[in-house]
Amino acid sequence: MSAAEEGVGPANGGARGGAARLVSYGHNFEDVFLNRAFGTVENGFYVDVGAGDAVGGNVSYGFYARGWSGISVEPGPKFETLTRLRPRDINVRAAVSDYDGEIAFYFHPEHPSTSTVVAELGPQFAEKVSERVETRVPAISMATLVRDYVRGRHVHFLKVDIEEGEAALFRSCDWTIFRPEIIVSEGTSPYTNAPVYHQWADALTSADYIEAYFDGVNVWFVRKESAHLLPCFAVPVNQLDEFIPYKQVILKEKLDAARQRVDALRSDKNKDQLRRLRESCTWPEGPRAIRAVLPLAAALRGLGQLLHRRT
């Protein structure tokens, strides 16, 4: 397990202004925006629907590493990793839709993050997905998830990434009652920058949510009573946010490991060379051979001194 997975080192930084630099785990740096809003909040709470991996690509992991907890919902095989690496979370194995029961879930082994409950894929998937594994998983409406798991907790942010299932989710909850401060949801057709969130955005805007930003992949909403957070979306994520992409952390870990292997090989080679040098300087006859040449050495030394006096 990497240091980042264990929640140590740079992965455990996160808080804005802290000693360690923020590590961004989100594919599109979503957690950098969220850090602008909640970087000084301790023991916060999130709801992560379509959590995917427990660490890499996970929008909520940086907050988990800082001591937050929340609800992570994932219907696919990645759920097992979530339960192992995120024990403090409430982990729910289900697909969030607009009803309770059971639903077909299509897992894409080559690109797990595109797995979906949608039976027919669009043409943009043609070169990306060649294999689909259909399973039946529990289905739960957003209203049921809120009632059974949120249970009145204050939610700082809700993140949604369920590959074209967003409309069913957002239309299955009363957003005048359930009020996350920030809602971030994938808002485009997969593998494109084409916005599709207009199909369901009115479910939020009619409940006094303000559309704050569209980052090319996700659309962001801020509840009216948290309008003071809107300036967090005034500019795109940039170098002044002082963050490190998680992929860079992984590359550094691999580079450090490679350097350690090289150092170990060099050390082993040096030890082997030293051993051969010692062997080449060892006389098989040992002390007896040394005694045999001592008179010759003394004679040569005396001859050298005589020649030196004559010159």
Number of C-alpha atoms within 10 A of each C-alpha: 5 11 14 22 17 13 19 13 13 17 26 23 20 25 21 20 12 11 10 15 19 26 26 29 25 19 15 16 21 22 25 29 18 20 20 17 21 19 19 14 15 12 12 18 24 25 26 23 23 25 28 27 21 21 25 19 20 20 27 29 30 28 27 22 20 20 15 18 21 26 23 25 24 23 27 24 14 16 21 15 14 23 17 10 16 20 11 14 19 17 20 19 22 26 30 30 25 21 16 17 13 14 18 17 23 23 22 19 15 13 13 17 19 20 23 25 23 14 11 8 12 10 8 12 12 9 7 13 17 11 12 17 11 15 13 14 18 17 21 22 22 24 22 16 19 18 12 10 15 19 10 12 13 14 19 19 24 21 23 24 20 26 18 20 18 22 18 16 22 22 19 18 19 15 19 13 10 19 22 22 21 24 24 22 19 24 27 20 16 18 11 10 13 12 17 17 18 11 11 16 20 14 19 21 16 11 16 17 26 21 17 21 18 18 17 14 19 21 20 22 25 25 24 17 12 13 15 11 19 19 11 18 17 10 9 13 19 10 8 6 15 13 18 18 17 23 15 12 20 15 11 12 15 13 12 12 12 12 12 12 12 12 12 12 12 12 12 12 12 12 12 12 12 12 11 11 11 10 11 9 8 9 11 9 8 9 9 10 11 11 10 10 10 11 11 11 11 11 11 12 11 12 11 11 11 11 9 9 7 6 5
